Amino acid sequence: MTDAQIECRDLWKIYGQRSDEAMKAVLAEGLSKDQVRDRFHCVLGVRNASFSVKKGEIFCIMGLSGSGKSTLVRHVNRLIEPTAGEIRVAGRRVDSMDEAELLELRSGTIGMVFQHMALWPHRTLGDNVGFGLEVRGVAPAERRKAAETTLEAMDLGGWIDHYPDQLSGGMQQRVGLARALAADPEILLMDEPFSALDPLIRRQLQDQFLHLSAQMDKTTLFITHDLDEAIRMGDHIAIMNDGEIVQIGTPEEIVTNPKDDYVAEFVKGISRVGLVRAETIMTPLDGREETDKRVRMDAELGDIIDHFMDDQTPVTVITPDHEVVGRISIKDALAALRG
Amino acid sequence: MDLWNIFDQEWVPVGAWVESALQWVVTNFRFIFQAIKVPFDIVLTGLENGLTGAPDLVVLALIVIVAWQAGGRKLGLISATCMVAIGLMGAWEESMTTLSIVLTCVVFCCLIGIPLGVIAAKKDRFWLVLQPLLDLMQTIPSFVYLVPVVMLFSIGNVSGVIVTFIYALPPVVRLTNLGIRQVRGDMVEAARAFGASNRQTLFKIELPLAMPTIMAGVNQTIMMALSMVVVSSMISVTGLGQMVLRGIGRLDMGLATVGGLGIVFLAIVIDRVSQSFGVSSRDRDHRKWYETGPAGALRSLFRKG
């Protein structure tokens, strides 16, 4: 893939003093996480992870705590050193960068947002937001200007000389986001950015971020433990379990076609109304009669159900060019709803 | 030989060993120790000349202004009261000498102790070696190392500063180490994630966040330095300690009391002022230092004018 902005291939992370030995043994014998722990006293953090993120897309990594998602994302800006594997950001190999290149990458190309905000309490919002520019040696006036603009974009204009503890949680995370955006990076790493917020504020920030992200064309790696959030935000979702990527797909693929019981368990409680599209559940027409009720093949399940409100005759599915490709009976729709 | 009382005889002559080792060091390396004295001497002489040479009231005003700036009007008043009391008791000159010894000691404790603490926080192995050394420095009764210090550095105020330095160094090292280690992990990680080098992370994030703890260490160091004042007067260090020692020697209760009270008043002032330096800006409602105290008063005066 040539347009991949972030690409990880065969990435492994083993923590512990004997990680090299453990790595060899794992490759040779395919040890499990528990075996690695017992034999080498090492912890397997990430197991053979490969994924690629296209420019401009939001890629969600979903998993329970301890599944290695935070570890995985920290390899992208190499806050954590990989044990084995390749990481490419915008075509450049991150795993073989020297210190200077790495600092440049972190301050210019990649912005990061943290779960507990991690704003520095002794610095004003302006100094927090301008930090990435400050360490690169940008002049104070220019820094302040950049901080002002980004804070403005996050609806925090006028707060520049205040301190983080004077703000509410939601506002603090907007500062966190502003800090990540201040240097105008191509890539955002977001480590459960909205998990610590209450549901209403979370929803607001999700919307604000989606809006912003559509405007600015950033590539985002978004970590969450909440599948609802992953589905709302993500163009693609990777599901992790025990350090391994279990499944990668679009939200619809994950929900309609979970690869194993682990994923299925997550998907269970997810509403399919806004997710499943006509082309996924339609059956071929096979000579049966067309009906007047027509939906496009990318129509969502919710819209299809609307067509069955008045009468229960099947709907016909068409392409954008008005070509008939299949049909959906009320049974198909209900079955899809049930999952 | 009486087997039942074998310990009547000295089997391991530790005393003799130390004696000859010290003799050897003194004869061969005394010049090194004399060189170590030089920076202590320069700082001490400068401070002492300044504090005792300047008119008393100027020094008093200076102390009160510093206290007011550091801890507000109330601390300014307390300091004024304490220092005036010292002056009225006739212990002003002595207290200025003691103050300059304590300040010199603190300067060197910070210069050496804070970097040591930072390294200790970064390198676990270094901390492992340093820790027993600090324990040793704190637990050895200070009388014990008076003798080698006198032999290596001779007597006088500078030697007094060095003795005090050894005794008072541990708290600032310990609390710097603790303060840096206690900085929240994600604060440091965030700094690294935005491209800060180790050095930038230390100076822009870790040290400022650890500052209240470090200042608590500095405060402890100051208090320990003050508590060495009387002991160090035995190697003919002048000042308030010497008043107490002379009082003991001549059973002159009056002199000892004046010296003792002087130490107490001085301790109150130094303790309070150094504690207020450690208050984080969050607890001061994020007001800059120049927006409060005498500097703030001056500023508002000029603004109106």
Interface residues (C-beta under 8 A of the other chain):
Chain A: N77 L79 E99 L103 E104 L105 R106 S107 G108 I110 G111 M112 F114 Q115 H116 A118 L119 W120 P121 H122 F131 G132 E134 V135 R136 H162 Y163 D165 Q166 R179 A183 L189
Chain B: R184 D186 M187 E189 A190 A191 R192 A193 F194 G195 A196 S197 Q200 K204 I205 P208 L209 S280 S281 R282 H286
